Structures are given as structure tokens and as C-alpha cells.
Amino acid sequence: MVRASGLLAGQNKPVALKSISVDLSIHEFVAGVSATLNYENEEKVPLEAFFVFPMDEDSAVYSFEALVDEKKIVAELQDKMKAQKKYEEALAQGFQAYLLEEDACSRDVFRCNVGNLQPGSRVALTLRYVQELPLEADGALRYVLPTILNPRYHLSALPADSSLDLKTPLTPLEQLPYTLSMCATLSSQLGIQRVQSNCALSPILFLGQDKTRAQVSLAEGHRFDRDVELLIYYSEVHSPRVAVELGGAEAKPDTLMGDPCAMVSFYPEIPEVETSRSCGEFVFLMDRSGSMQCPMGKENRSQMRIDAAKETLILLLKSLPMGCYFNIYGFGSSYEVFFPESVRYTQKTMEVAVERVKLMSADLGGTEILTPLQNVFRGRPIPGHPLQVFVFTDGEVAETFSVIKEVKFNSKKHRCFSFGIGEGASTSLIKNIARVSGGTAEFITGKDRMQSKALRSLQRSLQSVVEDVSLSWDLPSDLSTSMISPEQTTIFRGQRLIIYAQLSGVMPPSEATGEVCLKYTLQGKSFESKVTFLLQPKPDANLTIHRLAAKSLIQTKDLGFRETIGRNKIEVLNLSLESGVMSSFTAFVAINKELNEPVQGPMAHREVPRPVLFSTSTAARAQCYSRALAATSSSLRNPGRQRSCCATMTYQSCDAVKAPFLSQNTQASSSKGGHKSELGFRRETSIMFLVYLQNADGSWNLDGALAQVLGLNFEDMQTSYPDEQVDGSDWATMLAVLWLHANCRDLKDEWHLLERKAVSWLHDHAAWLRPFSPGPGVPMLVKKGNAFLKSSVNPRLFTR
């Protein structure tokens, strides 16, 4: 079934959406958004229409209004059932009415009903929301304006009030009747370095010499053919900060919205420590629904989602520690599992799994993730091996709340690391299954490399557990705090921690300060981080911090209109009404009773077409790429006669993808020719095949396949042994690690765990690496390896 974006009607007839304008204000790491959608009824009959649109899971929607023929109608947040009844009664009386609510099955989809839109009328619908901006691994703050709603599979028992069964016509992008404009204003005392986007932008305009304020806009003519992403880079983002906001003037004291609210951000400096190399049960759930056959992006030679996922899964398998346990599920309308239960990670089980992964395809129909998850959780726990679940999906599933509830119910015995693949993945599903289980969520779109994000999550799953997390405050005696954010039990290295607290009591003079301290222990050692801040609260008409705090609390209790029961339901409803932030139990409603006369007669229905994101030619190229990789993988394992170091490999019947492995000389000449993107593709393909060849214990075999990947002559490798104590696997493993450092340093996030396994294997296996060994020693061997590869890698990388 299809969720569609735009102003729609119950009988699925088109309504003209003219334009969409977005005003974005980003201050430090919080975004305030005002989005206006402009429609016009060019028909001769009145309309009842509805607008269905995507929204990030973390957005706190606090305002909705309609501007109809220059008249503003501000909606009121009410109990959802009462709001729906009020809307229906208004329509029956012939009045214009507006209703905004979350979808019954997913918190990242909203629906707005517009009733009795008169002929010739124009309506501008404006939504306002605030949102925390996530921090990327490279220090960028990431803002995404969701625009894509993909088809979302659901079971037959779909609620009648869900928007999941909408069907809209597909239209080429150049024929879409609506456009998008966006203007972003950025401000930060940290200093703004640059802004990047997956869309064309105007040049950044700095509003001062200190570069603390800037503006940037989408280039003219942009259409809704992808989610709009901005990456904002500040001069410094890892300093702890506290912001205190004044409560609402009309709110009662000693309430969430009446008292000052503090937003605390920490960046704990958690040291990297050696963890057990054989601990953990790793279960990977791979989406094999039909939608995974779509390309990752619109670019030429863009991989299919399923192919990128398969490559990533093989990289994860190769990066697992020896002695752990693992299993793999493929799911769609049904599911398949590699092993009846998780098996110990050995060379044999790894090889069996890799071969099966290579045969996986997007052939299991819809996206039904709940049943395989339940099967995972029913499995017998393995003593000493905590369960870590990795979920890869394009998120196109309707039963979001049921899945979240199942993961939360089993959160005491596992952590879930989730990955949303492609444009339009459900942020509600991906973020929440990670949030409720103490894991992390990643989104992979466009040119993002799935491998680096997946390996970052695997490294986090292997980290030692941070324990005894606590927050303490040093405040004047007349002031106290109460925590709004849920108790923090998991902190990962390199992760930002945001906490909200309510300040009650007598506020001191403007120059007074307070202090907050984050404490935690790691492997028995205590750590702490402190920050001093001004206590005087600052006013904000939008009550941004208060509403973000309310949203964070709502998220911990709101599992959907049907899944949330008892006391939590009442608390969510009351908190939503108090804060003005939408929830599953509230809706915005507005009635325009000032018409000259009520609308008479039946209303017609119209719909907005949705764009076709991928052309047939793009899909064909991605299919060709997939076939080529499979064929080349087979040739690597059975290379036949050896090639010289200058030889290249070509794909049969696929002109778009050629020569994935080139010698250094050929690479240099190609680079001079300006084919940098082609070379990058070939290098990444070489890494992929090098991963294929690594053994489970971290070593490589000295054979023709490895020589081919490294662009070397196999006979030269055989005759280049630097010492009789160095056997073939020792030499091959050292050369492979040296090659990675010399040629792929910028992709180290992807092969860091592979390298760590290789160096550990060398220390455990090779006598010449041990202290007082009579062999040539590490520096001499690395020197010979560098000379053979014509590289200059530091010998210290082989120390442990």
C-alpha cells in the first residue's frame, strides 16, 4: 500500500499543490521549522481534501494554522477523539474545518484534513516544529527535511483511520505541479565553517565578520525528488553546554511549561579500551522485501539497496571476533534463517554464511519484521555472550508500534542497532527500536557508504559497557532540579548525550552560576565531566527547549494510539495538552465559522501525483553492476591462470562497469586523465574483494587471488619472503594490512576491525613478532613489505 505526499482526498482525486516553502532556523544544534504548503482549488465544486506528509520521528509539532483567502485560522490542540468529532460536526454544518493528526500506525507520518474548500479558494497550511539535530561521525550536524513517503507494506488488518492505503498516480519529476523553496538561517557562537547538501544550494552568506550567523537557500527550481539534507559544520561541537530557558508567561508555576527548563549536552571522553575478542551473540536481520531492489540513489551506477546491504553484511561477518556466536535472517512477507540457532564463529561457519549472503536477493515480498524478531527473542541465551541485534531495512512497514513494543519488551536481554536504507525510510521505526533497547540508529541515503556506518555500530557493540551513569547538580539552596529525560543507561564512545531538567524554586541574580557533573565508570575506573553555566533563564517565544523536553518524555511513554495503555496513555495525553506538542492521543483542529454562508452540496475529491524517483535505465545499470560483482567474485575464488601486475579485469556484457582492479601505474595514468570517480569506484571494489579473501581468524592466504586484488605478480610475492621464519600467511597478511594503509586510509572506518583482527592474529601466530624472537623483527619486515609495495607505512601499526 502507498502513503503519498500532498493534498489528497478520500476518493483519491487530484488537487493542485502549487508550491512548498520552508523557513528553517538552526541555532546551535536545534532546528526550528516553519513549512507552508500553498494550494488552490481551481475546480467549480467544493472539496474535502487531506494532506499526508512525512515528518522526522524527533520533531515536536506545536503549531498548525491555515490561511484561507487572507484569513488566518489557528488550530487548537485537543484530545484526538474530541477533535475528530468536532471536525465531522463542522463539516456536517457546512463550515470550513481543518484537522491535523499523527497517523494511527506510525509516528513519522501526519495527516491533515481540509474540509469544505470553496471553488476558487486558496489555502496555505503552515506547520511549525522544533527538533534536535543529530551529530554525525565527522562532526556535522544533520538536518533532514523529509519529502519522500515510500510504499509501506502492512498486514490485512489495517485500521480504518490509517493513511496507509492511499494510492496516487506516478508522475515523472519534470511534470510535477509543485516546487520546493527553502531558506535556512544558521547561528552559533561556536562559529560556522561550512554547509553541505545533497541538493544544489546558493552560496553561503555570512552575516558578520565573526561567522557566527549565516544564510543559505536551496537553488531555484528544486523539486521533491529526494529528502533534503543539510550538513552544518561548526568550528567546535564537542564542548559541553547548558542552555536555560524561561517558562511560559501564561503557564502555571511548578509545572513543566511554567518553570525554567535546562538543556544539557555532554560529549563524554570515553577512552578506547581493549575488549574481549570472543564475546557476543550477533544476529543480523536483512530486509529482502521487493523495495530493496531499488537503487540507493539517482546517480549513475548507483547500487541496488540489496547489493549494498549484502556487501555490508559480508564486511560485518569478516569483522566479527573469533569465538563469538552469530546468525542471519532474511525477512519479507516470510523469513529465512541461515542456522536453526546461533552458531560459533569459525572459518567454516563464516564461509557458509558468506556464500549464502552472496546468493541473497530481494525476493521475499513485503516487509514483515515482527515475526523474525520474535523468533530471535525466543532463542536460548548463550551465557557470557550478550545478544546484539542488527536490523537493516528500508523501513517500509506499517506495523511500526507493534515492532517497537516487542523490542522494548525484550530490551533487558539485547541491544538493537538499526539501519534505515534509502530515501523515505521510516524514522519512527529505525530510531525507536534503537532507542528503546539502548542501541544506535543510522540512516544511509544517496552517496552514503553503508559499510562505514555499519562498522561504526559494530565497534560500538564491541565496546566495554559504561556503568553507574549519574548526573549531579551544584545549585543555590533555593533552587532544585527534577529530571525530564529518562534515565541514561548506555553511553557510546564519540556519542553526544542530551539531558533535559526542570528547575524549580527561586531564581538567583543574573550573574549567578550553577554546575552539572556527569559521572560514569568504565572497567572499574571512574570518569566525570563538568560544565559551569549561567542560571539566568533566557526567554523564547516558541518555548523551544520546553517543547523538546516534552517531546523526549512523550517518546518514552507513547507507543501509539492502540499500543499505549493505562497510566501511560493518560500521562501522554496530559503532557501533550500541557506542552502543545502533538502525540498519538491529540490532534489540532480549527473551525472557520465566519463564512458568508455555509458550503452547500456534496464535496469533490482530488489528489496530488507523486514523483517517480528512479528511471528504468538507472535500475538496469544497478542490475548490471550486481551481476558483474557476482561474476567477478567467482573468478577471484577460481582465478585460473595468474595475471601480470599490469593486467586488468573487465566485465562481460556490462560497459558501465570496467576494470575494478588496476595496477598502481594504470591508476596513476587514469588519474591524470581525470577519472577520479571511476578510480574511487575501482578502489572500493578492490577493498570489497580483499574483504572476501580474509579468513575468519584475520589472516590472508598467499595465493593468486590476493595477488590479483593487490595488483601484484603472484610469483613475485612467492619469491619475496623476507625470512625463512615468515610463512606464506604471515607475509600475505602483512602485505594486505600494508596495502590497506597505503591505498585506503580515508576508508579506515570500514576496515579498522579487519586490520585489528589481522594484527592480533600475527601476534598470536607469528613467532617473529614476539619479544626476543630470533627472527628479523617487525621493523625490518615492515621495511621489506614497504619496499615490495612501494609504500611508506609506519611499523608501529603492527604493535598491540
ZAMARGU-4260 file (C-alpha; in steps of 0.2 Angstrom, whole numbers, plus 5000, padded with zeros to 4 digits):
<rodrens>
0) 5000/5000/5000 | 5006/5018/4997 | 5007/5033/5008 | 5008/5049/4997 | 5014/5066/5000
5) 5002/5081/4996 | 4985/5087/4997 | 4974/5072/4994 | 4955/5067/4995 | 4946/5052/5002
10) 4941/5046/4984 | 4959/5049/4978 | 4956/5063/4965 | 4970/5076/4961 | 4971/5093/4970
15) 4984/5105/4963 | 4998/5109/4975 | 5007/5124/4969 | 5022/5127/4980 | 5030/5122/4996
20) 5041/5135/5006 | 5051/5131/5021 | 5059/5143/5033 | 5072/5135/5043 | 5081/5142/5058
25) 5096/5132/5066 | 5103/5139/5082 | 5117/5128/5089 | 5111/5111/5087 | 5092/5114/5087
30) 5081/5117/5072 | 5065/5127/5071 | 5055/5124/5056 | 5040/5133/5048 | 5034/5124/5032
35) 5020/5132/5022 | 5011/5122/5008 | 5001/5133/4996 | 4986/5125/4987 | 4972/5132/4976
40) 4955/5125/4971 | 4953/5128/4953 | 4938/5117/4952 | 4920/5123/4951 | 4914/5112/4966
45) 4919/5112/4985 | 4932/5100/4990 | 4936/5089/5005 | 4955/5086/5004 | 4968/5079/5015
50) 4987/5082/5016 | 4998/5067/5020 | 5016/5071/5023 | 5032/5063/5032 | 5040/5070/5047
55) 5055/5065/5057 | 5052/5055/5072 | 5060/5068/5084 | 5051/5083/5078 | 5040/5091/5091
60) 5025/5099/5081 | 5017/5113/5091 | 5008/5124/5079 | 4996/5122/5064 | 4987/5136/5055
65) 4978/5139/5039 | 4977/5155/5029 | 4962/5154/5018 | 4958/5169/5007 | 4970/5180/5018
70) 4961/5175/5034 | 4972/5165/5047 | 4964/5151/5057 | 4974/5145/5071 | 4971/5127/5076
75) 4969/5121/5094 | 4977/5105/5101 | 4964/5094/5109 | 4960/5076/5113 | 4961/5066/5097
80) 4943/5058/5098 | 4935/5075/5103 | 4945/5084/5089 | 4939/5071/5076 | 4921/5073/5082
85) 4922/5092/5081 | 4929/5091/5064 | 4915/5080/5057 | 4901/5090/5065 | 4908/5106/5057
90) 4908/5098/5040 | 4890/5092/5043 | 4885/5110/5046 | 4894/5116/5030 | 4908/5126/5039
95) 4927/5125/5034 | 4936/5114/5045 | 4955/5108/5047 | 4961/5093/5057 | 4980/5088/5059
100) 4984/5072/5067 | 4998/5058/5068 | 4994/5043/5058 | 4987/5028/5068 | 5001/5016/5063
105) 5017/5027/5063 | 5023/5042/5072 | 5033/5049/5057 | 5018/5052/5046 | 5005/5066/5048
110) 4988/5068/5040 | 4979/5085/5038 | 4961/5085/5033 | 4954/5101/5024 | 4935/5101/5023
115) 4924/5112/5013 | 4937/5121/5002 | 4927/5133/4991 | 4929/5135/4972 | 4942/5147/4968
120) 4949/5147/4986 | 4967/5147/4990 | 4974/5139/5006 | 4991/5140/5014 | 4994/5127/5028
125) 5008/5131/5040 | 5016/5119/5052 | 5029/5123/5065 | 5040/5111/5074 | 5057/5110/5083
130) 5070/5096/5083 | 5086/5091/5090 | 5099/5089/5076 | 5110/5073/5077 | 5128/5074/5077
135) 5137/5064/5063 | 5154/5055/5065 | 5163/5069/5056 | 5156/5082/5067 | 5142/5088/5056
140) 5125/5092/5062 | 5112/5084/5051 | 5096/5092/5046 | 5084/5082/5035 | 5068/5089/5028
145) 5058/5073/5024 | 5049/5073/5007 | 5048/5055/5002 | 5035/5043/5008 | 5038/5026/5001
150) 5025/5012/4999 | 5024/5004/5016 | 5019/4985/5017 | 5006/4981/5030 | 4996/4966/5035
155) 4977/4964/5031 | 4971/4971/5047 | 4974/4989/5044 | 4965/5002/5055 | 4951/5011/5046
160) 4958/5028/5051 | 4976/5025/5044 | 4983/5034/5029 | 4992/5019/5023 | 4981/5013/5009
165) 4982/5029/4998 | 4985/5027/4980 | 4992/5041/4969 | 4997/5041/4951 | 5016/5041/4947
170) 5022/5056/4938 | 5040/5060/4930 | 5049/5073/4940 | 5048/5086/4926 | 5029/5085/4926
175) 5027/5088/4945 | 5015/5103/4948 | 5023/5109/4964 | 5041/5115/4968 | 5050/5117/4984
180) 5060/5133/4991 | 5069/5133/5007 | 5079/5147/5016 | 5090/5142/5031 | 5096/5154/5044
185) 5111/5147/5055 | 5118/5154/5071 | 5131/5148/5083 | 5143/5156/5095 | 5155/5141/5090
190) 5157/5148/5073 | 5151/5142/5056 | 5163/5134/5045 | 5153/5127/5030 | 5137/5119/5024
195) 5135/5105/5013 | 5119/5097/5005 | 5113/5083/4994 | 5104/5097/4984 | 5110/5112/4975
200) 5112/5127/4986 | 5115/5146/4984 | 5132/5152/4990 | 5133/5153/5009 | 5131/5171/5015
205) 5139/5176/5032 | 5130/5189/5041 | 5146/5196/5050 | 5164/5195/5051 | 5164/5183/5066
210) 5155/5170/5055 | 5143/5166/5069 | 5127/5169/5058 | 5124/5164/5040 | 5110/5161/5027
215) 5109/5148/5014 | 5095/5143/5002 | 5090/5129/4990 | 5094/5133/4972 | 5079/5139/4962
220) 5069/5125/4953 | 5071/5111/4966 | 5058/5098/4966 | 5053/5085/4979 | 5063/5071/4971
225) 5073/5067/4987 | 5074/5071/5006 | 5083/5087/5008 | 5098/5086/5019 | 5109/5099/5026
230) 5126/5096/5035 | 5132/5110/5045 | 5149/5111/5051 | 5154/5122/5066 | 5172/5126/5072
235) 5169/5116/5088 | 5155/5104/5093 | 5161/5094/5106 | 5161/5106/5121 | 5148/5103/5135
240) 5135/5116/5135 | 5120/5121/5146 | 5105/5132/5140 | 5092/5138/5152 | 5075/5144/5145
245) 5062/5154/5154 | 5045/5146/5156 | 5029/5152/5148 | 5021/5168/5154 | 5004/5160/5154
250) 5009/5143/5162 | 5006/5139/5180 | 5022/5139/5191 | 5029/5122/5197 | 5024/5114/5180
255) 5034/5109/5165 | 5029/5123/5155 | 5029/5136/5169 | 5046/5133/5177 | 5063/5136/5168
260) 5070/5121/5158 | 5088/5117/5156 | 5095/5108/5141 | 5112/5099/5145 | 5123/5092/5131
265) 5139/5082/5135 | 5152/5073/5124 | 5159/5060/5136 | 5178/5057/5133 | 5176/5038/5134
270) 5194/5030/5131 | 5196/5016/5119 | 5200/5000/5128 | 5203/4983/5123 | 5188/4972/5125
275) 5185/4953/5125 | 5189/4947/5107 | 5177/4932/5108 | 5161/4939/5117 | 5144/4942/5110
280) 5130/4934/5100 | 5127/4944/5084 | 5111/4942/5075 | 5109/4951/5058 | 5091/4954/5051
285) 5092/4959/5032 | 5077/4966/5023 | 5074/4956/5007 | 5057/4964/5003 | 5054/4969/4985
290) 5058/4988/4988 | 5076/4983/4992 | 5078/4980/4974 | 5078/5000/4971 | 5094/5009/4968
295) 5102/5018/4983 | 5102/5034/4974 | 5099/5043/4957 | 5117/5043/4952 | 5123/5033/4938
300) 5130/5016/4943 | 5120/5018/4959 | 5120/5001/4968 | 5104/4992/4972 | 5099/4993/4991
305) 5100/4974/4992 | 5118/4974/4984 | 5125/4987/4996 | 5117/4978/5011 | 5125/4961/5005
310) 5142/4969/5004 | 5140/4977/5021 | 5134/4961/5029 | 5149/4952/5022 | 5161/4965/5029
315) 5152/4963/5046 | 5154/4945/5045 | 5173/4946/5042 | 5175/4959/5056 | 5167/4948/5070
320) 5179/4942/5083 | 5183/4923/5084 | 5174/4913/5096 | 5158/4924/5096 | 5141/4917/5090
325) 5131/4923/5075 | 5116/4920/5064 | 5107/4929/5049 | 5089/4931/5045 | 5082/4937/5028
330) 5064/4944/5030 | 5050/4950/5019 | 5032/4943/5019 | 5040/4927/5026 | 5058/4925/5033
335) 5073/4913/5031 | 5086/4910/5044 | 5104/4903/5040 | 5106/4892/5055 | 5092/4884/5067
340) 5101/4894/5081 | 5116/4905/5083 | 5132/4896/5079 | 5150/4898/5085 | 5160/4909/5073
345) 5173/4899/5064 | 5181/4898/5047 | 5169/4885/5042 | 5153/4894/5048 | 5159/4910/5041
350) 5162/4903/5024 | 5145/4895/5024 | 5137/4912/5029 | 5146/4922/5016 | 5141/4910/5002
355) 5123/4911/5007 | 5124/4930/5008 | 5131/4931/4991 | 5115/4922/4985 | 5103/4933/4994
360) 5091/4944/4983 | 5076/4955/4986 | 5063/4941/4983 | 5053/4939/4999 | 5038/4951/4995
365) 5033/4963/5008 | 5041/4970/5024 | 5036/4959/5039 | 5049/4961/5053 | 5039/4957/5068
370) 5039/4938/5066 | 5058/4936/5064 | 5061/4947/5078 | 5050/4937/5090 | 5059/4921/5084
375) 5076/4930/5088 | 5070/4934/5106 | 5063/4917/5109 | 5081/4910/5106 | 5091/4902/5121
380) 5103/4914/5129 | 5121/4910/5127 | 5130/4913/5144 | 5144/4926/5143 | 5138/4931/5125
385) 5126/4946/5126 | 5114/4947/5112 | 5117/4961/5099 | 5104/4963/5085 | 5107/4972/5069
390) 5092/4977/5058 | 5094/4983/5040 | 5078/4989/5032 | 5071/5002/5020 | 5058/5004/5034
395) 5043/5002/5023 | 5032/4994/5036 | 5016/4999/5043 | 5015/4990/5060 | 5028/5002/5067
400) 5022/5002/5085 | 5020/4983/5087 | 5038/4981/5082 | 5044/4995/5094 | 5034/4987/5108
405) 5041/4970/5105 | 5059/4977/5105 | 5056/4987/5121 | 5048/4972/5130 | 5064/4962/5127
410) 5076/4976/5129 | 5083/4969/5145 | 5092/4955/5136 | 5098/4963/5120 | 5103/4979/5111
415) 5097/4984/5094 | 5107/4993/5081 | 5096/4999/5066 | 5099/5005/5049 | 5087/5014/5038
420) 5092/5011/5019 | 5087/5023/5006 | 5076/5038/5004 | 5060/5038/5014 | 5065/5025/5027
425) 5053/5026/5042 | 5062/5037/5056 | 5049/5031/5068 | 5054/5013/5066 | 5073/5015/5064
430) 5075/5027/5078 | 5064/5019/5091 | 5069/5001/5090 | 5087/5008/5094 | 5081/5020/5107
435) 5071/5008/5117 | 5085/4995/5118 | 5100/5005/5121 | 5107/5004/5103 | 5110/5017/5090
440) 5102/5021/5073 | 5109/5025/5057 | 5102/5031/5040 | 5110/5028/5023 | 5105/5038/5008
445) 5112/5044/4992 | 5130/5043/4992 | 5132/5037/5010 | 5143/5022/5012 | 5133/5009/5022
450) 5149/5000/5026 | 5156/5014/5037 | 5140/5017/5046 | 5138/4998/5049 | 5156/4996/5055
455) 5154/5010/5067 | 5139/5002/5075 | 5148/4985/5076 | 5163/4994/5085 | 5150/5001/5097
460) 5143/4984/5101 | 5160/4978/5105 | 5164/4992/5117 | 5165/4989/5136 | 5150/4993/5145
465) 5149/5010/5153 | 5141/5008/5170 | 5135/5019/5185 | 5129/5033/5174 | 5123/5048/5185
470) 5120/5067/5184 | 5123/5078/5199 | 5119/5097/5201 | 5128/5110/5211 | 5115/5124/5213
475) 5110/5138/5225 | 5100/5131/5240 | 5083/5139/5235 | 5084/5130/5218 | 5081/5112/5214
480) 5080/5101/5198 | 5069/5087/5193 | 5074/5076/5178 | 5063/5076/5162 | 5074/5064/5152
485) 5073/5046/5155 | 5087/5038/5165 | 5103/5036/5154 | 5110/5018/5154 | 5120/5017/5139
490) 5134/5029/5133 | 5145/5025/5117 | 5162/5032/5113 | 5160/5048/5102 | 5142/5050/5106
495) 5133/5066/5111 | 5122/5065/5127 | 5107/5077/5129 | 5098/5079/5145 | 5083/5089/5150
500) 5079/5095/5168 | 5066/5106/5176 | 5072/5120/5188 | 5060/5124/5202 | 5062/5137/5216
505) 5069/5155/5217 | 5080/5160/5203 | 5096/5169/5209 | 5103/5185/5202 | 5108/5186/5184
510) 5126/5183/5187 | 5124/5168/5197 | 5130/5151/5190 | 5127/5133/5193 | 5137/5117/5189
515) 5132/5100/5182 | 5143/5084/5183 | 5141/5068/5173 | 5149/5053/5181 | 5152/5035/5175
520) 5163/5021/5177 | 5172/5010/5164 | 5181/4994/5168 | 5181/4999/5186 | 5188/5016/5183
525) 5178/5032/5187 | 5176/5047/5175 | 5167/5063/5176 | 5164/5078/5165 | 5158/5095/5172
530) 5151/5111/5165 | 5148/5128/5173 | 5133/5138/5166 | 5123/5154/5170 | 5107/5151/5179
535) 5098/5166/5172 | 5085/5159/5160 | 5083/5167/5143 | 5065/5170/5135 | 5060/5161/5119
540) 5043/5164/5112 | 5042/5147/5104 | 5047/5138/5121 | 5059/5128/5111 | 5068/5119/5125
545) 5052/5116/5134 | 5044/5108/5119 | 5059/5097/5115 | 5059/5091/5134 | 5041/5087/5132
550) 5044/5078/5116 | 5058/5067/5124 | 5046/5062/5138 | 5032/5058/5127 | 5043/5047/5116
555) 5047/5036/5131 | 5028/5033/5135 | 5019/5034/5118 | 5019/5018/5109 | 5004/5023/5098
560) 4986/5025/5099 | 4982/5007/5101 | 4998/5000/5109 | 4999/5013/5123 | 4988/5008/5138
565) 4983/5013/5156 | 4993/5026/5165 | 5005/5030/5151 | 4990/5034/5140 | 4984/5047/5152
570) 5001/5054/5156 | 5005/5056/5137 | 4988/5065/5134 | 4990/5077/5148 | 5008/5081/5144
575) 5004/5084/5126 | 4990/5096/5130 | 5000/5105/5143 | 5015/5107/5131 | 5006/5109/5115
580) 5016/5096/5107 | 5007/5083/5097 | 5006/5065/5102 | 4996/5049/5097 | 4982/5055/5108
585) 4980/5073/5102 | 4976/5082/5086 | 4975/5100/5080 | 4958/5106/5075 | 4951/5123/5068
590) 4934/5128/5063 | 4931/5143/5051 | 4913/5149/5056 | 4915/5166/5048 | 4910/5161/5030
595) 4896/5172/5022 | 4886/5156/5021 | 4889/5138/5024 | 4895/5127/5010 | 4881/5118/5002
600) 4880/5101/4992 | 4892/5086/4991 | 4911/5089/4990 | 4923/5083/4977 | 4939/5074/4980
605) 4956/5077/4972 | 4974/5070/4974 | 4992/5076/4970 | 5003/5064/4960 | 5019/5058/4967
610) 5036/5058/4958 | 5045/5043/4950 | 5062/5043/4959 | 5071/5031/4948 | 5071/5028/4930
615) 5072/5011/4921 | 5089/5015/4914 | 5096/5018/4932 | 5088/5002/4938 | 5096/4992/4924
620) 5113/4999/4927 | 5112/4994/4945 | 5106/4976/4940 | 5121/4975/4928 | 5133/4981/4942
625) 5125/4967/4954 | 5128/4953/4940 | 5146/4959/4937 | 5151/4959/4956 | 5144/4941/4957
630) 5154/4935/4942 | 5170/4943/4947 | 5168/4936/4965 | 5168/4919/4957 | 5183/4922/4947
635) 5193/4928/4962 | 5190/4911/4971 | 5194/4902/4955 | 5207/4913/4946 | 5214/4900/4934
640) 5230/4907/4927 | 5238/4921/4935 | 5238/4939/4928 | 5253/4950/4927 | 5253/4966/4938
645) 5248/4977/4923 | 5233/4966/4919 | 5215/4972/4921 | 5199/4963/4923 | 5184/4968/4913
650) 5165/4963/4915 | 5156/4954/4901 | 5141/4962/4894 | 5142/4977/4906 | 5150/4993/4898
655) 5146/5004/4913 | 5157/4994/4925 | 5175/4990/4920 | 5192/4986/4927 | 5189/4986/4946
660) 5207/4981/4949 | 5221/4991/4942 | 5239/4992/4945 | 5247/5007/4953 | 5254/5013/4936
665) 5237/5011/4927 | 5228/5020/4942 | 5241/5034/4940 | 5238/5036/4922 | 5219/5036/4924
670) 5220/5049/4937 | 5230/5060/4926 | 5215/5058/4913 | 5203/5065/4926 | 5193/5049/4930
675) 5194/5051/4949 | 5176/5045/4952 | 5180/5029/4942 | 5196/5026/4951 | 5186/5028/4968
680) 5174/5015/4962 | 5188/5003/4957 | 5197/5006/4974 | 5181/5002/4984 | 5178/4987/4974
685) 5196/4981/4977 | 5193/4983/4996 | 5177/4973/4994 | 5186/4958/4986 | 5200/4959/4999
690) 5187/4958/5012 | 5180/4942/5004 | 5198/4934/5004 | 5201/4937/5023 | 5199/4922/5034
695) 5189/4921/5050 | 5204/4922/5061 | 5210/4938/5052 | 5224/4931/5041 | 5225/4930/5022
700) 5232/4916/5012 | 5246/4919/5000 | 5238/4914/4983 | 5234/4921/4966 | 5218/4929/4971
705) 5226/4940/4984 | 5240/4945/4972 | 5226/4950/4959 | 5217/4961/4971 | 5233/4969/4977
710) 5239/4972/4959 | 5254/4961/4961 | 5263/4947/4952 | 5260/4931/4962 | 5277/4923/4958
715) 5285/4939/4964 | 5275/4938/4980 | 5281/4920/4982 | 5299/4924/4980 | 5299/4939/4991
720) 5299/4930/5008 | 5310/4941/5019 | 5315/4927/5031 | 5313/4908/5032 | 5303/4911/5049
725) 5290/4920/5040 | 5277/4908/5032 | 5265/4912/5017 | 5251/4918/5028 | 5262/4929/5039
730) 5268/4938/5023 | 5252/4939/5015 | 5243/4946/5030 | 5256/4959/5032 | 5256/4964/5014
735) 5237/4965/5015 | 5237/4977/5030 | 5251/4987/5022 | 5241/4989/5006 | 5225/4995/5016
740) 5235/5008/5025 | 5244/5014/5009 | 5229/5015/4997 | 5213/5016/5008 | 5217/5027/5023
745) 5202/5038/5021 | 5191/5022/5022 | 5198/5016/5038 | 5182/5016/5047 | 5177/5001/5036
750) 5192/4990/5038 | 5198/4995/5055 | 5191/4979/5063 | 5198/4969/5049 | 5215/4976/5052
755) 5214/4974/5071 | 5210/4955/5069 | 5224/4953/5057 | 5237/4961/5068 | 5230/4951/5083
760) 5232/4935/5073 | 5250/4940/5068 | 5254/4942/5087 | 5246/4926/5091 | 5253/4916/5076
765) 5270/4923/5071 | 5285/4919/5081 | 5295/4934/5074 | 5283/4946/5082 | 5286/4940/5099
770) 5299/4948/5111 | 5316/4942/5110 | 5312/4932/5094 | 5327/4927/5084 | 5318/4932/5068
775) 5320/4948/5058 | 5308/4958/5069 | 5294/4969/5065 | 5303/4985/5059 | 5313/4975/5046
780) 5299/4965/5040 | 5288/4981/5038 | 5303/4989/5029 | 5304/4975/5017 | 5285/4975/5014
785) 5285/4994/5011 | 5299/4991/4998 | 5290/4977/4989 | 5273/4988/4989 | 5282/5004/4986
790) 5273/5011/5001 | 5279/5020/5017 | 5268/5013/5031 | 5274/5016/5049 | 5280/4999/5058
795) 5271/5004/5074 | 5254/4999/5066 | 5259/4981/5070 | 5261/4984/5088 | 5247/4979/5100
</rodrens>
